[in-house]
Amino acid sequence: MPVKPKKSERDSNLTKFLNQLTYLDSKTSSNSIQALALLSRVMLLDPNPVYMSELAKYNETGAMRTSKLVKILVKDGLLQITKCPEDSRKREITLTNKGRGLSYNFNPAFWEHE
């Protein structure tokens, strides 16, 4: 059974999370938690591409809503959309250099293994 963290540790982790969320929010033109969740999912899977259908399923939103959120993040310069080389019907979504930089600033501990 997992050990329950102490209240001070829980509060510290929550504060860090909220600070990171606020940081991400300040870098995007969408104040939607769904857009931030999509961005964080792409960050997590970087450098592997993510497909629009995967993001819609992950975010539990429809294809149209997911597409709108991704387009906002593309407009912000954080994501890019390219055609899948194996299947021209699919679109690959990846981080741009700006998005990768934001990812590093968002959670530098994630990159320490490289």
Disulfide bonds with the S-S distance in Angstrom:
none
